[in-house]
Amino acid sequence: MLCYTIKRIECDYMSKKVFKTLDEQIEILKHKGLVIKDEEKAKNILFKENYFFINGYRHFFLKKKDQFIEGTTFEELYGMFKFDRNLRNIFFKNLLIIENNIKSIISYALSKQYGFKEKDYLNPDNFTNDTIKGRQVKDVLNKVARQIRVNGSQHTATMHYITNYGYVPLWILVKVVSFGLVSEFYDIFKHQDKQTIADFYNIDPETLSIYLHILANYRNLCAHEDILYDHKTQKIIPNTKYHEKLKIAKKEDMYIYGKDDLFAVIIIFKQMLSESEFRELINEIGYEIDVLEAKTEIITINKFLNKIGFPINWRDIIEL
């Protein structure tokens, strides 16, 4: 009778998404085979963190649909949740560094080339004359101009310049536009302007364009606290010397790690952060992986690394 009741609760929760008490949430997890050593502590965590978000990490520990591998504990499941949160914070911090850097470089390069008033730097003649991108140029410039109108009276810096000088310089504008819009902005630059910016990172312009779109995607994930560890991007990064030097395996002539996964972002970080910033990043990630490994008994570290797209020798990239 108890089993039937729990199954009904679980079915109601999954199909109708109805409200369930903390006790009912605990029973659902136990029915799925999760070992809960301290129910009061587990309920407190579910109350603060949300059942839905914690349960989103169950895939690591499932032997079949909705059934945990024997011996999986709530502590391990919550450990995975906390690992992803800490990893997200580490990534976010470094994404903001790159975002600030690229915005500064773009504003300097374009202001120097075309002027610092929006009527100058937003002149359509300053951007690609590729007829295929004609509509894209118009759309992006409209988005940027809209940001000036929206933030003109809402953002302290833009309001200051409009009120006192009658214009918004590009180095102020980039502070109030999203990373995603910056990546779109870069896409419509003339080739020589793209090259000027890409040269700073010793990356070709087409690759930098891909990198910026991927970084903007991950930046949004981090900002909205979405699950990070197994995210895959629509774009893939080109092969790099790091894929080769780490001897990453291939499947059907494509590297199995570092193309559209979390390790691809590590490779991007390697090329866009300073040496000291990157070393700190790797050390922080390594610490979180070590902490997680100490907490988990059900999954091996190799299985874990495979899931997040890291080769076993991932730490070696710090010296390459």
C-alpha positions as CSV (number, residue, x, y, z in Angstrom):
1,M,0.0,0.0,0.0
2,L,2.9,2.4,0.9
3,C,4.6,1.6,-2.4
4,Y,1.4,2.3,-4.3
5,T,1.0,5.7,-2.5
6,I,4.5,6.8,-3.2
7,K,4.2,5.8,-6.8
8,R,1.0,7.8,-7.1
9,I,2.7,10.8,-5.5
10,E,5.6,10.5,-7.9
11,C,3.3,10.2,-11.0
12,D,1.2,13.2,-9.9
13,Y,4.4,15.2,-9.4
14,M,5.8,14.3,-12.8
15,S,2.6,14.5,-14.9
16,K,0.7,17.3,-13.2
17,K,3.6,19.2,-11.6
18,V,1.5,19.6,-8.4
19,F,2.8,20.9,-5.2
20,K,4.5,18.4,-2.9
21,T,5.5,18.8,0.7
22,L,9.1,18.3,1.8
23,D,8.1,14.9,3.3
24,E,6.6,13.8,-0.1
25,Q,9.7,15.0,-1.9
26,I,11.8,12.9,0.4
27,E,9.6,9.8,-0.2
28,I,9.8,10.3,-4.0
29,L,13.6,10.3,-3.8
30,K,13.7,7.3,-1.5
31,H,11.4,5.4,-3.8
32,K,13.9,6.1,-6.6
33,G,16.5,4.3,-4.5
34,L,18.3,7.3,-3.1
35,V,19.8,6.7,0.3
36,I,18.9,9.6,2.7
37,K,20.9,9.3,6.0
38,D,19.6,12.5,7.6
39,E,16.1,13.3,6.5
40,E,15.8,16.6,8.4
41,K,19.0,17.9,6.9
42,A,17.8,16.8,3.4
43,K,14.5,18.5,3.9
44,N,16.2,21.7,4.9
45,I,18.4,21.6,1.8
46,L,15.4,20.9,-0.4
47,F,13.5,23.8,1.2
48,K,16.4,26.2,0.5
49,E,17.7,24.9,-2.8
50,N,14.6,23.5,-4.6
51,Y,13.8,19.9,-5.4
52,F,13.7,20.5,-9.1
53,F,17.2,22.0,-9.3
54,I,18.8,19.3,-7.1
55,N,17.0,16.5,-8.9
56,G,18.4,18.0,-12.2
57,Y,21.8,16.4,-11.3
58,R,20.4,12.8,-10.9
59,H,21.6,11.7,-14.3
60,F,25.1,11.1,-13.0
61,F,23.8,8.5,-10.6
62,L,21.0,6.7,-12.5
63,K,21.2,3.0,-13.6
64,K,18.0,3.2,-15.5
65,K,15.2,5.7,-15.9
66,D,14.4,7.3,-12.5
67,Q,16.3,4.7,-10.5
68,F,19.5,5.5,-8.7
69,I,22.5,3.2,-8.6
70,E,22.4,1.2,-5.4
71,G,24.1,3.0,-2.6
72,T,23.8,6.5,-4.1
73,T,23.3,9.0,-1.2
74,F,21.6,12.3,-1.0
75,E,24.9,13.8,0.0
76,E,26.5,12.7,-3.3
77,L,23.6,14.2,-5.3
78,Y,23.8,17.4,-3.4
79,G,27.6,17.4,-3.7
80,M,27.1,17.4,-7.5
81,F,24.7,20.3,-7.2
82,K,27.2,22.3,-5.1
83,F,30.1,21.4,-7.5
84,D,28.2,22.8,-10.4
85,R,27.3,25.9,-8.5
86,N,31.0,26.5,-7.5
87,L,32.1,25.7,-11.0
88,R,29.6,28.2,-12.4
89,N,30.9,30.9,-10.1
90,I,34.5,30.2,-11.2
91,F,33.5,30.4,-14.9
92,F,31.4,33.5,-14.3
93,K,34.2,35.4,-12.7
94,N,36.5,34.7,-15.6
95,L,33.8,35.3,-18.2
96,L,33.3,38.8,-16.8
97,I,37.1,39.4,-17.0
98,I,37.0,38.5,-20.7
99,E,33.8,40.5,-21.3
100,N,35.3,43.6,-19.8
101,N,38.6,43.1,-21.7
102,I,36.9,42.6,-25.1
103,K,34.5,45.5,-24.6
104,S,37.5,47.8,-23.7
105,I,39.5,46.7,-26.7
106,I,36.6,47.1,-29.1
107,S,35.7,50.5,-27.8
108,Y,39.3,51.7,-28.1
109,A,39.9,50.3,-31.6
110,L,36.7,51.7,-33.1
111,S,36.8,55.0,-31.3
112,K,40.4,55.5,-32.6
113,Q,39.4,54.5,-36.1
114,Y,36.0,56.2,-36.5
115,G,35.4,58.7,-33.6
116,F,33.9,58.6,-30.2
117,K,30.4,60.0,-30.8
118,E,27.6,57.6,-31.7
119,K,26.9,59.4,-35.0
120,D,30.5,58.6,-36.0
121,Y,31.1,55.1,-34.7
122,L,27.6,53.9,-35.6
123,N,27.8,55.1,-39.2
124,P,26.8,52.1,-41.4
125,D,29.7,52.9,-43.7
126,N,32.1,51.8,-40.9
127,F,30.9,48.2,-41.1
128,T,31.0,45.3,-43.5
129,N,29.8,46.0,-47.0
130,D,29.1,42.3,-47.6
131,T,25.6,42.4,-49.3
132,I,24.7,39.1,-47.6
133,K,25.1,40.8,-44.2
134,G,23.3,44.0,-45.1
135,R,20.2,43.2,-43.1
136,Q,22.3,41.9,-40.2
137,V,24.3,45.2,-40.1
138,K,21.0,47.2,-39.9
139,D,19.5,45.0,-37.2
140,V,22.6,45.1,-35.0
141,L,23.1,48.8,-35.3
142,N,19.4,49.3,-34.5
143,K,19.9,47.2,-31.3
144,V,22.9,49.2,-30.3
145,A,21.1,52.5,-30.9
146,R,18.2,51.3,-28.9
147,Q,20.5,50.6,-26.0
148,I,21.6,54.3,-26.1
149,R,17.9,55.4,-26.0
150,V,16.9,52.9,-23.2
151,N,20.0,53.6,-21.0
152,G,20.1,57.3,-21.8
153,S,17.9,58.1,-18.9
154,Q,18.4,54.9,-16.8
155,H,22.1,54.4,-16.5
156,T,24.2,56.9,-14.6
157,A,27.1,57.0,-17.0
158,T,25.1,57.3,-20.2
159,M,22.8,59.9,-18.6
160,H,25.9,61.9,-17.5
161,Y,27.3,62.0,-21.0
162,I,24.0,62.8,-22.7
163,T,23.2,65.6,-20.2
164,N,26.6,67.2,-20.2
165,Y,28.0,66.5,-23.7
166,G,25.1,65.4,-25.8
167,Y,26.5,62.1,-26.9
168,V,27.5,58.6,-25.5
169,P,31.1,57.5,-26.2
170,L,31.6,53.9,-27.2
171,W,33.7,53.2,-24.1
172,I,30.6,54.1,-22.0
173,L,28.1,52.3,-24.3
174,V,29.9,49.0,-24.1
175,K,29.4,48.9,-20.4
176,V,25.6,48.8,-20.7
177,V,25.2,46.4,-23.7
178,S,25.1,42.6,-23.2
179,F,28.0,40.3,-24.1
180,G,25.7,38.7,-26.7
181,L,25.2,42.0,-28.4
182,V,28.9,42.7,-28.4
183,S,29.5,39.4,-30.1
184,E,26.9,40.4,-32.8
185,F,28.5,43.8,-33.1
186,Y,31.9,42.2,-33.8
187,D,30.4,40.1,-36.5
188,I,29.5,43.1,-38.6
189,F,32.9,44.8,-38.4
190,K,35.0,45.3,-41.5
191,H,37.7,42.6,-41.8
192,Q,40.5,44.9,-40.9
193,D,38.8,46.0,-37.7
194,K,38.1,42.4,-36.8
195,Q,41.8,41.6,-37.4
196,T,42.9,44.5,-35.2
197,I,41.0,43.2,-32.3
198,A,41.8,39.5,-32.9
199,D,45.5,40.3,-33.1
200,F,45.5,41.2,-29.5
201,Y,44.7,37.6,-28.6
202,N,46.7,36.1,-31.4
203,I,43.6,34.5,-32.8
204,D,42.2,34.7,-36.3
205,P,39.1,36.9,-36.7
206,E,36.7,34.0,-37.7
207,T,37.8,32.0,-34.6
208,L,37.4,35.0,-32.3
209,S,33.8,35.4,-33.6
210,I,33.0,31.8,-32.7
211,Y,34.7,32.2,-29.3
212,L,32.6,35.3,-28.5
213,H,29.3,33.7,-29.3
214,I,30.2,30.6,-27.1
215,L,31.4,32.8,-24.2
216,A,28.2,34.9,-24.4
217,N,26.1,31.7,-24.3
218,Y,28.0,30.5,-21.2
219,R,27.8,33.9,-19.6
220,N,24.0,33.7,-19.8
221,L,24.0,30.2,-18.3
222,C,26.0,31.4,-15.4
223,A,24.1,34.5,-14.8
224,H,20.8,32.6,-14.7
225,E,22.2,29.7,-12.6
226,D,21.5,27.1,-15.2
227,I,23.1,23.7,-15.1
228,L,26.6,24.1,-16.5
229,Y,28.6,20.9,-16.3
230,D,27.1,19.0,-19.3
231,H,26.1,22.0,-21.4
232,K,26.8,21.7,-25.1
233,T,27.0,24.7,-27.5
234,Q,25.5,24.9,-31.0
235,K,28.8,26.2,-32.3
236,I,32.0,24.2,-32.2
237,I,35.5,25.7,-31.8
238,P,38.2,25.0,-34.5
239,N,40.9,22.5,-33.7
240,T,43.8,24.0,-31.7
241,K,47.3,23.0,-30.8
242,Y,45.9,22.2,-27.3
243,H,43.8,19.4,-28.7
244,E,46.8,17.9,-30.3
245,K,49.3,18.4,-27.5
246,L,46.9,16.9,-24.9
247,K,46.5,14.0,-27.3
248,I,42.7,14.1,-27.1
249,A,41.1,11.1,-28.7
250,K,39.0,11.4,-31.9
251,K,35.8,9.8,-33.1
252,E,35.0,10.0,-36.8
253,D,37.9,12.4,-37.2
254,M,36.6,14.8,-34.5
255,Y,38.1,15.4,-31.1
256,I,35.8,13.9,-28.4
257,Y,36.6,16.7,-25.9
258,G,37.1,20.4,-26.2
259,K,34.9,21.2,-29.2
260,D,31.4,22.1,-27.9
261,D,31.6,21.3,-24.2
262,L,33.0,22.8,-21.0
263,F,36.6,22.0,-22.0
264,A,36.1,24.0,-25.1
265,V,35.6,27.0,-22.9
266,I,38.8,26.1,-21.0
267,I,40.6,26.2,-24.3
268,I,39.1,29.6,-25.0
269,F,40.1,30.8,-21.6
270,K,43.6,29.6,-22.2
271,Q,43.9,32.0,-25.2
272,M,42.0,35.0,-23.8
273,L,43.0,35.2,-20.1
274,S,46.4,36.3,-18.8
275,E,48.8,33.5,-17.7
276,S,48.2,34.3,-14.1
277,E,44.4,34.4,-14.5
278,F,44.4,31.1,-16.3
279,R,46.6,29.4,-13.7
280,E,44.3,30.6,-10.9
281,L,41.3,29.3,-12.9
282,I,42.7,25.8,-13.4
283,N,43.8,25.6,-9.7
284,E,40.3,26.6,-8.6
285,I,38.6,24.1,-10.9
286,G,41.0,21.4,-9.8
287,Y,40.2,22.0,-6.2
288,E,36.5,21.7,-6.8
289,I,37.0,18.4,-8.7
290,D,39.1,17.1,-5.9
291,V,36.4,18.0,-3.3
292,L,33.8,16.3,-5.4
293,E,35.9,13.2,-5.9
294,A,36.3,12.9,-2.1
295,K,32.5,13.0,-1.6
296,T,31.4,10.5,-4.3
297,E,31.7,6.8,-4.1
298,I,29.3,5.7,-6.8
299,I,30.9,7.4,-9.8
300,T,34.6,7.3,-10.7
301,I,36.6,10.4,-11.4
302,N,37.1,9.2,-15.0
303,K,33.4,8.9,-15.6
304,F,32.9,12.3,-14.1
305,L,35.5,13.9,-16.3
306,N,34.1,12.2,-19.3
307,K,30.6,13.6,-18.5
308,I,31.8,17.2,-18.3
309,G,34.0,16.9,-21.4
310,F,37.4,16.9,-19.7
311,P,40.3,14.6,-20.8
312,I,42.0,12.8,-17.9
313,N,45.1,15.0,-18.4
314,W,43.1,18.2,-18.5
315,R,45.3,19.9,-15.9
316,D,48.3,19.7,-18.3
317,I,46.9,22.6,-20.4
318,I,48.2,25.0,-17.7
319,E,51.8,24.4,-18.9
320,L,51.2,24.3,-22.7
